Amino acid sequence: MTSAAPLRLATSPGEVRLRDGRYVRVRPIRPEDRDRLRVGLHQLSAASRYHRFLAALSELSAEQLRYLTEVDQVNHLAWIALDPALAGEPAVGVARCIRVPEDPAMAEVAVTVLDAYQGRGLGTLLLGLLSRSAAAQGIRTFRAYVHEDNDAMLRIFRDLGAKVGRADVGVCQLDIPVPEDPDILPDTPTGRVFKAVAARVGA
């Protein structure tokens, strides 16, 4: 854990100062973000790609890019973080969830942050924004599949009261509550970030 300054939403809900003082811009993902995702995949280490996709993915197809960016924000929700200090505002993180058809109150969730931006609280911030959007759409549980050596994501989800099970060899299944009222979240570092997000952007 870092003792640096906490995450802070700046002049608007879309601008965030991370723990190290760097600013990022956060917003729902758009179809024009396809190239950002394509480039971003190549900036992930092999380990980060495997943690995200649970496979050695080296390229996103045109069909995959459409699926990941043309979302309805009802059954498939996604938030993206951009670095406004760099040319073209490249993507530096994404959090998304996709509703489970057989259980509409549950959605599979995944968070990706570029290696160079990890450890600054960006993943937690994106997950907090996604949680507020998901709760508004009636989603009450996030289900995540996380490799057992992905300590950072396991810590975040456990901070939110996740129930941990085993999905496969080396892969954990976590069911994380998505509360309508953030005040009931545990008093943990992740829980406090979620409460701050809710207080700033509203229910």
PyMOL commands that set and color helices and strands:
alter all, ss='L'
color gray80, all
select helices_A, chain A and resi 31-43+46-53+62-69+115-117+122-136+151-159+182-184+189-201
alter helices_A, ss='H'
color red, helices_A
select strands_A, chain A and resi 8-9+15-17+23-28+76-82+91-100+103-113+141-147+163-168+171-177
alter strands_A, ss='S'
color yellow, strands_A
deselect
rebuild
show_as cartoon
